[in-house]
Amino acid sequence: MKKAVIVLVMALLLGWQPDGFTQQKPDYLSMEAQVQAAYAKRDWQSVLKLTQLAVLNRIDYFALRQRAGIASFSRGDFTQSIEHLTAARRFNHHDATTLTYLYYSLLQDGRAAEAVAQAHEYPTAVSDQLGIRPSQFITSLTIESGIKLSSIPDQVGNATYWTVGFGHRLNPFMHLYQTVGYLRQLYGNDLLLNQVQYTARADLRFSPDWLLSPAFQWFSVKGAGTTITDLRQNGTVFHLNLTRSGAGWKLFPILTYSTINNAMQAATPFESSANTPASGSFSERQWQLGVGGEYALHRLRLVGSYELQAKTGSNGPWNSIWNLNAGFTASPAFRVRAGYGYFHTNNFLESTTGIFNNVPDPTLDKTTLLFNWGLGKRSSLYLLGQYERKEAPMLNQNYRYLTVSGGITFHF
């Protein structure tokens, strides 16, 4: 009797497996039935587990990969979605559903230039359905507005700002992005500052894996008050980014050259000191060299960069700048990103992404939190919060900023 019980228990243990994995060596018919049932119930996780099991057992076909791609897209895992849909495309190069999901997966993965370049090869009916044209005057419109709150408003006042950005498609392999911004802020009790900024960036895709992104930035700051009757600052930034991308990763060297021209006129002549400005003008030139990377682990995405900055004609050391961001995509309609940036610089142009830093005080670090909600395939909302620490040599103290802004993006 005891021996019979042991045999029965062993048979149950060897024969039992979790639901959906009933065979050690599955065949095509059983896998197709299980995947089809899980897909009908929108059980995306089971679809992906069954697909992995099938592929490991050398069972691979069009419907399997297409369902896995759609399941990954629905969960917000766009890197995995691209992998499965690309495999499905090898079985059927012209399937409209596969191509549509692949296009939107690339867009959601931040690879707009690659998405359009691939869509250029789609059948005409699919391209027309997606609304893709070889060239388009305006492809996107972004409007953002926000407020910067200072910890010492009597010395460095609060600021309000807005930006408007446009995207253009010159051809399937060349995209242009332009942004115009304005900021208004008090500094030094009664010094009113007004800043205008213009940025242009081009994305040039010359192979499936390489993207060249040159950028130009121009800004102008004008200020006036009782102590300083005229303050002017102008600058330009030339930025070059070369991206090498693969399945779920990117690597990009960074090169930046900046010029800054300053002019100041005090109300009454006085000698400069550690805490008081003097009349006059000067200019600076600086280089930034660095490298950045991005890695996607399913729905988690890590992005970081490290740069060194130095002024031309200066014997000082190269200053370091680094950023680290982590983003999580809950679904195609919602994602959140948090990041930290450390800056060891000698002027306020810590990076080309540091927009609206017209106050000439170096930034120490920034902590960022970004929420993005998709309103559909053609629009999305985002809310940005940023905590920033700055040092003020003229004021002989450090202070902080809390920036809160919101924006909306429309795609055409």
C-alpha positions in Angstrom: 0.0 0.0 0.0 2.8 2.4 0.9 4.6 1.7 -2.3 1.4 2.4 -4.3 0.9 5.7 -2.6 4.5 6.8 -3.4 4.1 5.8 -7.0 0.8 7.8 -7.2 2.4 10.9 -5.6 5.4 10.8 -8.0 3.1 10.5 -11.0 1.1 13.5 -9.8 4.3 15.6 -9.2 5.8 14.7 -12.6 2.5 15.1 -14.5 1.4 18.4 -12.9 2.4 21.8 -14.3 0.8 25.3 -14.0 -2.1 26.1 -16.3 -1.0 27.0 -19.8 2.2 24.9 -19.6 0.7 21.4 -19.8 3.5 19.8 -21.9 7.2 19.6 -21.5 7.7 19.6 -25.3 4.7 21.5 -26.7 3.7 21.1 -30.3 2.3 23.7 -32.7 -1.4 22.8 -32.3 -1.3 22.9 -28.5 0.6 26.1 -28.4 -1.7 27.8 -30.9 -4.8 26.8 -29.0 -3.3 28.1 -25.7 -2.0 31.4 -27.1 -5.3 32.0 -29.0 -7.3 31.4 -25.8 -5.1 33.7 -23.7 -5.2 36.4 -26.4 -9.0 36.3 -26.6 -9.1 36.9 -22.8 -6.6 39.8 -23.1 -4.3 37.9 -20.7 -1.2 39.6 -22.0 1.3 38.1 -19.5 0.2 34.6 -20.4 0.5 35.3 -24.1 4.1 36.5 -23.6 5.0 33.5 -21.4 3.5 31.0 -23.9 5.3 32.8 -26.8 8.6 32.5 -25.0 8.0 28.8 -24.4 7.1 28.2 -28.0 10.1 30.0 -29.4 12.4 28.1 -27.0 11.0 24.9 -28.5 11.5 26.2 -32.1 7.9 26.9 -32.7 7.8 30.3 -34.4 5.2 31.6 -36.8 3.4 34.9 -37.9 0.3 34.9 -35.7 2.4 33.9 -32.6 4.7 36.9 -33.0 2.0 39.3 -33.9 -0.1 38.5 -30.8 3.0 38.8 -28.6 3.8 42.2 -30.2 0.3 43.4 -29.5 0.4 42.0 -26.0 3.7 43.8 -25.3 2.4 47.1 -26.7 -0.7 46.9 -24.5 1.5 46.4 -21.4 3.7 49.4 -22.4 6.8 47.3 -23.1 7.6 48.9 -26.5 11.1 47.4 -26.8 9.7 43.9 -26.6 6.9 44.9 -28.9 9.3 46.0 -31.5 11.2 42.8 -31.2 8.1 40.6 -31.7 6.6 42.7 -34.5 9.8 42.8 -36.4 9.9 39.0 -36.2 6.3 38.9 -37.4 7.1 41.2 -40.3 9.7 38.7 -41.5 6.8 36.1 -42.0 4.5 38.7 -43.6 6.1 41.8 -44.8 2.8 43.6 -45.8 0.4 42.9 -43.0 -1.4 46.1 -42.1 -2.0 45.3 -38.4 1.7 44.4 -37.8 3.0 47.5 -39.5 0.6 49.8 -37.7 1.6 48.4 -34.2 5.3 48.5 -35.2 5.0 52.2 -36.2 3.3 53.2 -33.0 5.7 51.1 -30.9 8.7 52.9 -32.4 7.0 56.3 -31.7 6.3 55.4 -28.1 9.9 54.1 -27.8 11.2 57.5 -28.7 12.4 56.5 -32.2 10.3 58.9 -34.3 12.9 59.2 -37.0 13.2 55.5 -37.4 9.4 55.0 -37.3 8.9 57.4 -40.2 11.9 56.0 -42.1 10.5 52.4 -41.9 7.0 53.6 -42.7 8.3 55.0 -46.0 8.7 51.4 -47.1 5.1 50.4 -46.1 2.5 49.7 -48.7 0.7 52.9 -49.8 -2.6 51.8 -48.2 -1.0 51.4 -44.8 1.0 54.7 -45.0 -2.2 56.6 -46.0 -4.1 55.0 -43.1 -1.4 56.1 -40.7 -1.4 59.6 -42.2 2.3 59.5 -43.1 3.5 61.8 -45.8 7.1 61.9 -47.2 7.3 65.6 -46.2 5.1 67.6 -43.8 5.3 71.3 -42.8 4.1 70.7 -39.2 4.2 67.2 -37.6 3.8 68.2 -34.0 2.9 71.2 -31.8 3.9 71.5 -28.1 2.8 74.2 -25.7 4.2 74.5 -22.2 3.8 77.0 -19.4 5.1 77.1 -15.8 6.3 78.9 -12.8 9.7 78.9 -10.9 9.4 79.5 -7.2 12.6 80.7 -5.4 13.5 80.1 -1.8 14.7 83.7 -1.5 12.1 85.7 -3.4 13.3 89.0 -2.0 16.8 88.4 -3.6 16.0 86.0 -6.5 12.4 86.4 -7.4 9.9 84.0 -8.8 9.6 83.5 -12.6 7.0 82.6 -15.1 7.7 81.2 -18.6 6.2 79.6 -21.7 7.5 77.7 -24.7 6.0 76.8 -28.1 7.6 74.0 -30.1 7.0 72.8 -33.7 8.1 69.6 -35.5 8.7 69.4 -39.3 9.4 66.6 -41.7 11.7 67.5 -44.6 11.7 64.0 -46.0 11.4 60.5 -44.4 15.0 60.7 -43.2 15.2 64.3 -42.1 13.2 65.9 -39.2 13.5 69.5 -37.8 12.3 70.7 -34.4 12.1 74.3 -33.3 11.2 75.9 -30.0 10.7 79.5 -29.0 10.5 80.5 -25.3 10.1 83.5 -23.1 10.8 84.0 -19.3 10.3 86.9 -17.0 12.0 87.1 -13.6 13.2 89.4 -10.8 16.8 89.2 -9.6 18.6 91.3 -7.0 15.6 92.9 -5.3 14.4 95.1 -8.2 16.4 93.9 -11.3 13.8 92.7 -13.8 15.1 90.1 -16.4 13.5 89.1 -19.7 14.8 86.2 -21.7 14.0 85.1 -25.2 15.3 81.7 -26.4 15.3 79.9 -29.7 16.3 76.3 -30.3 16.5 74.3 -33.5 17.4 70.6 -33.8 17.6 68.3 -36.8 17.4 64.5 -36.7 19.2 63.0 -39.7 18.9 59.2 -40.1 21.5 57.9 -42.6 21.2 54.2 -41.6 18.9 52.0 -39.6 21.2 52.2 -36.6 22.7 55.6 -36.8 21.1 59.0 -36.1 22.9 62.4 -36.3 21.4 65.2 -34.3 23.0 68.7 -34.7 21.3 71.5 -32.7 21.6 75.3 -32.4 20.5 77.4 -29.5 20.3 81.2 -29.2 19.3 83.3 -26.2 19.1 86.9 -25.2 18.6 88.3 -21.7 17.9 92.0 -21.0 17.5 93.5 -17.5 17.0 96.9 -15.8 16.6 98.1 -12.3 17.7 100.9 -9.9 21.1 99.4 -9.1 21.9 98.1 -12.5 20.3 100.3 -15.2 21.2 98.0 -18.2 22.2 94.3 -18.2 22.5 92.4 -21.4 23.5 88.8 -22.1 23.6 87.0 -25.4 24.8 83.5 -26.2 24.9 80.7 -28.7 25.2 77.0 -28.3 26.2 74.4 -30.9 25.4 70.9 -30.0 26.2 67.6 -31.8 24.9 64.2 -30.9 25.6 60.9 -32.8 23.4 58.0 -31.7 24.1 54.4 -32.2 21.0 52.3 -31.4 20.2 48.6 -31.1 17.6 46.3 -29.6 16.7 48.2 -26.3 19.8 50.3 -26.1 21.4 53.5 -27.3 24.9 55.0 -27.1 25.6 58.6 -28.0 28.8 60.8 -27.8 28.1 64.4 -27.0 29.9 67.5 -28.2 28.9 71.1 -27.3 30.5 74.5 -27.9 29.0 77.6 -26.2 29.7 81.4 -26.4 28.4 83.9 -23.8 28.6 87.7 -24.0 27.8 89.8 -21.0 27.4 93.6 -20.6 26.4 95.5 -17.4 25.9 99.2 -16.6 25.6 100.2 -12.9 23.6 103.2 -11.8 26.7 104.8 -10.1 30.3 103.9 -10.6 31.7 101.6 -7.9 34.4 99.0 -7.5 33.5 95.4 -7.9 33.6 93.1 -4.9 32.5 89.6 -4.0 28.9 90.7 -3.6 28.5 93.7 -5.9 28.7 93.8 -9.7 30.7 96.4 -11.7 30.1 98.0 -15.0 31.7 96.5 -18.1 31.5 93.6 -20.5 33.2 90.3 -21.0 32.7 87.1 -23.1 33.3 83.4 -22.5 33.8 80.3 -24.6 33.5 76.8 -23.4 33.5 73.2 -24.5 31.6 70.2 -23.3 32.6 66.6 -24.1 30.8 63.6 -23.0 28.9 60.3 -23.6 25.4 59.1 -22.9 23.5 55.9 -22.9 20.1 54.4 -22.7 18.9 50.9 -21.8 15.4 49.5 -21.7 14.6 46.6 -19.4 11.0 45.8 -20.4 8.9 48.7 -19.1 11.8 50.3 -17.2 14.1 52.6 -19.1 17.4 54.0 -17.8 19.0 57.1 -19.4 22.3 58.7 -18.3 25.1 60.9 -19.5 28.5 62.2 -18.3 30.1 65.3 -19.6 33.2 67.4 -18.9 33.2 71.2 -19.3 36.0 73.7 -19.6 36.4 77.3 -20.7 38.7 78.1 -23.5 41.8 80.0 -22.5 41.5 78.9 -18.9 44.0 76.8 -17.0 41.3 75.6 -14.6 40.2 72.0 -14.4 37.5 70.3 -16.4 34.2 70.4 -14.5 31.9 67.4 -14.4 28.2 67.2 -15.3 26.2 64.0 -15.0 22.5 63.0 -15.2 20.7 59.8 -14.4 17.0 59.2 -15.2 14.7 56.2 -14.8 11.3 56.0 -16.5 8.5 53.5 -16.1 5.7 52.9 -18.6 2.6 51.6 -17.0 0.6 51.5 -20.3 0.7 53.2 -23.7 -1.3 56.0 -22.1 0.7 56.6 -19.0 4.3 56.8 -18.0 6.4 58.4 -15.2 10.0 59.5 -15.2 12.3 60.5 -12.3 15.8 61.8 -12.6 18.8 63.4 -10.8 21.5 65.6 -12.3 24.7 66.8 -10.7 26.4 69.9 -12.0 29.9 71.2 -11.2 30.1 74.2 -13.4 31.5 77.7 -13.5 28.6 79.5 -15.2 24.9 79.0 -15.6 25.1 77.2 -19.0 25.4 73.8 -17.4 23.9 72.0 -20.4 21.9 72.6 -23.5 18.9 71.0 -21.8 19.1 73.6 -19.0 16.5 76.0 -20.5 15.5 79.2 -18.6 18.6 79.7 -16.5 19.0 83.4 -17.3 20.2 84.1 -13.7 24.0 83.8 -13.9 24.3 81.4 -11.0 25.7 77.9 -11.3 23.4 75.0 -10.7 24.5 72.4 -8.1 21.9 69.7 -8.8 18.4 69.0 -10.1 15.8 66.4 -9.2 13.0 65.9 -11.8 9.7 64.2 -11.8 7.7 63.9 -15.0 4.2 62.5 -15.6 2.8 61.9 -19.1 -0.7 61.0 -20.1 -1.8 60.0 -23.6 -5.1 61.4 -24.7 -5.1 59.2 -27.8 -2.9 58.6 -30.8 -2.7 62.3 -31.6 -2.2 64.2 -28.3 -0.7 63.9 -24.8 -0.5 65.9 -21.6 2.5 66.1 -19.3 3.2 67.6 -15.8 6.7 68.4 -14.8 8.1 69.1 -11.3 11.7 70.0 -10.7 13.7 70.8 -7.6 16.9 72.7 -8.3 19.8 74.0 -6.1 21.9 77.0 -7.2 24.7 78.9 -5.7 24.9 82.7 -5.9 28.4 84.2 -5.5 27.1 87.7 -5.7 24.7 87.0 -2.9 27.2 84.8 -0.9 24.6 82.1 -0.4 22.9 79.1 -2.0 19.2 79.0 -2.8 16.6 76.7 -4.3 14.0 76.6 -7.1 10.8 74.6 -7.4 9.6 74.5 -10.9 6.1 73.3 -11.8 4.9 73.3 -15.4 2.4 71.6 -17.7 2.2 71.1 -21.4 0.3 69.5 -24.2 1.6 68.0 -27.5 -0.5 67.5 -30.6 0.7 65.2 -33.5 -0.5 65.8 -37.0 
